[in-house]
């Protein structure tokens, strides 16, 4: 019935109920986000080693992440439809199974040609498997958590997401050794040179090896290959454990909804898509977030490549990526909690965070371009502050989008937002395919995307339809309780009546 989907229809007070298991559900969902991001960012932090072992190029490293983005983009709305039909449980189980299969395929062989195609296949499966974890944080929060915990729950999911990216930088750079070289001179070393040279930019067959010439030779090739395979086995094992946990126990929803808005029937899928397409405010908000977040995510995935010309090695780039993402998770959690306390101030928080992030990456771009005298301290401070603010804004965007679109399902809103984020990231990574494009354009494109997002934030009108309903019902409950208390006889009056 149409009245069931109308948020303006009169509501009877709904007594919500919360369950302790909601924190377990949130932890499982967060772990899936953690896993998906670790797999997505496998190759970026170990780009230097992977290029030597598998003879890949910088553009190939970028395209592994890009294939995941493209797969996500193609399948996001069909999977959102399955979420509506199958519920959260089986949608999540299916996604974790795809990630498990993908990570298992990468463990089959380290032979160059086969490993390349298996890694592409894993990227595709992981991209499809990321739809529910990426599109669903606000849906899980609304399904299991009351009004004063929703933004916090969404932020906690984002913390796991950022931890996945951050930890991937650390385990990659710490577990996999960087290439080590020595100079080899003379014709007697030609066989060793043919065995050890692994640069995609150097064609050994076409390069003349002259007696007494000096060539850099990799000395730890076997060690790097072994380290990479251990990393891939570890990710596959983690994927298997999380898949089993989801299979054993993961209910779709609680027996009783936690709030009035959670009990309202959502618009059916076909009507919801039309409603979203006509929602001017929602489109502006999604563009404001998707353009800078998509560029930033892909920029971060090739951070090792970006920082190499500045003089930061693979390990330093890994730790920097870790600090950026962890700072973003912490800031998202804090701001999400503030948003739950100070209801209906989400737009104000977003404008502050985007403004600060823009200034931080302008600073970084000037340092990396040499306009400001470069130093590692400035690079660390500017990137960490910028990452903290832009990463921390994403949970608020999920919640704000759900408010603007209500009673459209939170999964569809999340699907639209993350679809646009991935589209933005795809365009960024495709630019890497341009020959001799260099790296200096990357940071300035990030700055431009943040400025554009900042402008869009000012343009969209904020509405809090879902929160208004929950506040209205809460006020009704409080009013009825007060009336009951006022009309209830006191102890003295009851004694008099009974006597």
N, C-alpha and C positions, 0 to 999 in steps of 0.2 A: 504494500500500500504506500502511496506517495507520502502520506502523513508521517510514516515511520522514518523517512529519510530527511524530513524537514527539521533542521536544528532549531527553527523558530517556533515549532509546535509546542504547546504546553506540555510540561513534563511533570509526572508524578515523582515525588521524592524517591530516590533510589538509594538504598542503604548498601554502600559498597563494602567489600570485605577484602582484606589483603592476607596473603599467605606467606609464611616464611620461605617456602620453596622458591619464591620469586627471585631470591638472590642466587640460588643454584642455577635457575634458568638463565639469568643474566650472565653468570660466570661461564656457562657453556657457550652461550651466544658470543660472548666476548672472546673466548678461546678460538672459536671458528674464525672470527675477524683477525685474531693474532696469527693464526696459521696461514690464512689466505694471503696476508700481506708479506709474511716471511717468504712464501713461495714466489709471489709476484716480484719481490725484490732480491731474488737469489743472486742474479748475475751482476747487477750494478756494483755492489761493494767489492766484488772480486774481478772486476773487469780486466785489470792488467794481467792477472794469472790466467783467466779464461781465454783471453786473446792469444796467449802463448801456447796453452795446452791444446786448444781446439782450432787454432788459426782463425779466430773470428775477428771482425773489425768493430770499431766503435759503433757504427750504424747497426750492426747485427745485435750487439748488446742492447741497444735501445729498442730494437724491434721485438725482442723477447717480451719486454714489458708492454709494447704496443699491441702485440697479438692478443694478450690478455684483455686489453682495453677494447679492442675491436670485437672480440668474442662476447664481451659483456654488453657492448652496445647493441649487437644484433639480437641477443636473447633476453634482454632485461624485461621487456613488456610481456612476452610469452611466459616467462617465469613468474612475473607478478600475477598473471592470470592463474597460474598453477597454485600460487600461495592462497589465492581466494578460494579455489576449488578443493585443494588438498589440506589446507591448514598449515600452520607453522611446522608441526612435527615432521611430516613427510617431505615437505619442501627442504627443510634443513638437512634431513638424512640424505636426500638425493644430492644436495650440493656437496656435502662432506665426502660422499662416495666418489664424486667426480674428482675432487681434489686428491683423494687417496690414490685413485687410479693414475692420475697424471703424474704425481710424484713417484709412483712405482715405476712408470715407464722410463723415467730418467735414470733409473738405477740399472737398467739392463746392460748398457755397454758404455765405454768411454771412447769407442772408435769414432773418429771425427765426424764422418758423414752421417752415420746413424744417430750419434749423440745430438747433432744439430737438429735433425727432424724430430727426434723424441722430445727435445726441449721445446720446440715450437708446439708440438701436440700438448705437452704439459701446460704451456702458457694458455692455450685455448681452453682446455678443460678447467684450469684454475680460474680463468676469466668467467666462464659460465657458472662455476661453483661459487663465485663471489657475489652473485646477484642477491641472494637472500641475506647474507651478512651485511652487504653494503646498503641495500634498500630497506632493510628491516629494523634498524635500531629504534626508530620512533614507534613502529608497530608493536615491538616487544614491550617497550616502555608503557604504552597506552594500554596494552592487554593485561599487564601484570602489576602495574604500579599506580598508586593514587596521585592526585593532582600535585601534591607538594613534594613528589619524588620523581616525576616524569623526566624533567630536564636533567636531573642528576643521573638517572638510569641511562639516558641516551648518552650523556657525557662519559659514563663508565665504559660503555661499549666502545666509544671512540678512544678511550685510554688504551684498551686492548689493541685496537687498530694501530695506534701510533707506536705502541710497544712492539708490535710485530715488525713494523718498518725499522724502528730503532734497533731492536735486537738483531735484525738481519744484517745491519751494518757491522755490529760487533762480532757476531759469530762468523760472518764472512771474512772480515779482515783479520780476526784472531786465529781462526781455525785453518784458513788457507794461506800458505806462505806466499809472499810476493816474489816475483822473478828476481833471481840473482845472476849476475853476469861476470864473465871474465874475458879478457882479451886473448884471442887465439891467433898466433902468427905462423905462417909457413904452410907449405903444401902438405906436410905430414898430417895436418889437422883437418884436411878437407872432409874426410868421412865423418868426423865428429861434428863439423859445422853443419853438414847436411842433416845429421840426426837431430841436432839441438835447435837450429834456427826455427822460430815459430812465429815470425811476424807476418801478418797478412799483407802488410805493405811491402814486403820484400819477397820477390819471386826467386827462389834459390836457383831454379833452372836457367833463368835469364840473367843472373848476376854473375859476372866473371870472378872466379876465385884465383887471384894471382899469388904466386909464390912470394912469401915474405909480406903479404898484405895482412892487415889487422882487422878482425871481425869480432863483435861481441857475441859470446856464446852463453846460452842458458845453462847453468850448472845444477839446478834443482828441479829439472823438468819432471822426473818421476815422483818426486816428493809432492809437487803441486798437484799432479794428477790424482795421487792417492788422497790428498787433503780434500779435493773437490768431491771425490766419490763418497768420502765419509760424510761430508756436508749433505749430499743428496740422500744418503741412507738415513741420516738423522731426521731430515724433514719428512721423509716417507714414513718413518716410525711414528713421529708425532701425529701425522695425518691419520694413521691407522688407529691410534689410541682415541683421538677425538671422535672419529667415526663410530667406534664401538660405544663410547659414552652416549652419543646421540641416539644410537640404536636401542640401547638398554632402557633409558628413561629420559623422555623429553616431551611432556604434554603440550598440546597446542595452545590451551588457554585454561584459566582457573575455573572451578565450578561456578563461582560467583564473581562478576566483574568488580574491579576495584573502584570504579567511579561511574557517575551518571553517563558521561560521554562515551565511556567504553561499552556501555550497555545498548547504545543506539545502533540500529542496523545501518551498515554502510551502503552507499550508493553502489548499484551493480556495476560490473566492470565496464561495459560499453558506455553507459551514461557517465561514469566517472572520467573516462578518457575525454569525452566531449566537454565536461565541466572544467577539467584541468586546462584544456586547450583554450577555453574562453576566459580563464582566470588571469586577468592582466597583472594583478598584484603578485600572484604566485610566479608567473613567468619572469617578471622583473627580479624577484628575489632569487630564483634559481640561476638566472644569468649572472647576477651579482656575485653569487658564490661559486658557480661552476667554472666560470672563465679563469679566475685566479687560482682556485683549488686544483683544476685540471692541469694548468701550466706548472703550478708548484709541485704537484705530485710527480710529474714526468721530469721536471728539472731536478728533483731530488733523486730520482732513479738513476740519473747519469751524473751524480755529484762527483764521483771519482774522476770521470772524464773532464768535467768542468774545472776541477781544482788542480788537475795535473799541470797545466801551464803556469799556474800561480806558484807552484813549488810544494804543494802538499801531497804527500805520498798516499798510497792506498789505505794504510792503517789510520793515518790522521783524518782522511776523508771519512772513513768509517765511524770513528768516534764523533766527528762533527755531526754526521747524519743522525747518530744516536742521540746526542744532546738536543738537537733540534726537535726530533719527534717526541722524546720524553717530555721536554718542556711544553710542547703543544698539548700532550695528554693531561699534564698537571693543570695547565691554564684552563683547558676545556672543562675539567672537573670542577675547578673553583668557580668559574663563571657560570657553569650549569647550576651549581648549588645556589649562587647569588640570584640566578634567574628564577629558581623555585621560591626563594624567599621574597624577592621583589618582583612579584608577578607583573606581566604586561610592560616590561622594560627591555624586551629582547632587542628591538631595533636600535635603541640607544647603545647597548653593549656592543652590537655588531659594528656600528659606525666607529666607535672608539678603537676597536681591535683592528679594523681595516686601515684606519689612518696610521696607527703605530706601525703596522707591518709594512705599509708603503714606504714610510720614512726609513725603516731599517734596510730594506732592499735597495733603495736609492743609495744609501751609504755603502752597502756591499758592492754595488755596481761601479761606483766611483773608485773604490779601493782596487777592485780587480782590474779596472781599466787603466790604473796608474795615475788617475787624476789626483787622488789623495795618496800620499806615500804609503805603500802597502805594508801591512804587518799581520802576523797570524792572530794577534789579539783582536784587532779590528774585524778580521774575517769571522772569528769565533763569535764575538759579541753581536755583530750585525745579523748574522745568519740565525743564531739561536733565538734572539728576540723576535725576529721576523717569523721564524717557524713556530715559535710559541704562540704568537697572536693569530696567524692564519690557520694553523691546525686547531687551535682552541675555539675558533669561531664555528666550525662545522656542526657540532651538536646543537648549537643555537639555531642554525639554519634549518636543520631537520625539524625541530620543534616549531619554529616560526612557519615553515611551509605547511605543516600539519594543521596549524591554526587557520591559515588562510584558505585551505582547501576543504576543511571539514564540512560535510560528513563523508568526503571521499576517503578511502582507506589510506592509512599512513604508508602502506607498502607501495602504492602507486605514486604517492608524492616522493617517497625515497627513491623509487625507480626513475622518475623524471629527473630528479636532482643528480643522481649518480650517473645517469645516462649522459647528461650534458657535461658533467665533470670528465667522463671518459672521452667524449667527443673532443673536448678542449685539449686533453692530454694527447689524443691521437694526432691531432693537427700539429702539436708541438714536436712530437717525436718524428713525424714524417719529414719535417724540415731537415732532420739530421741526414736524410738520404741525399740532399743536395751536395754534389762534390765540392770539397774544399770550403765548406760553409764556415768552419771554425767553431769557436765556442763563445765568443764575446757577445753574440746576439742573444744568448740564452737568458742572461741576467736582466738585460734591458726589456726583453719581452715579458718577463715576470713582473717587472715594475709597471709596464704598460697595462697588463691584465689587472693588477691591483688597483690602479687608478680608475680603470673602467668599472670594476666592481664597486669601488667607493662611490662613484657617481650614481650607479643603479640603486644603491642602498638608500640614497636620499630620495629617489623618485617613487619607490613602492610605498603604498599606504598600508600601515600596519593594522591588522584586525586580529582579535583573539576570540574567535567564535567558540572554540572548544572549551577554553578556560572560562568564558562567560557562562556557559551552561553549567559547569561544575560549581562555579561560585553561586549561581542562582539557586541550584538545588541545595547547596550547603547553607545558604541563607534561609531557605524555606525550612530546612531541618532545624536550624537554630531557633527560628521563630516559633515553630510548633513545640519544640522542647520548652521554650520559655513560657508559652501559653499553658502547656500542661502543668508546668511547675507552679504557675500563678494560680491556676484553678484547683490545684491539688490541696486538700485541707491540711492545715498544720497539725502537729502532734496534739496540741491542746484542743483544736477544733474536732479532731477525730475522737479524742477522749470524751468530749462533751456529747458528740453524736451517739457514740456507743453507749454512754451512760443514760 
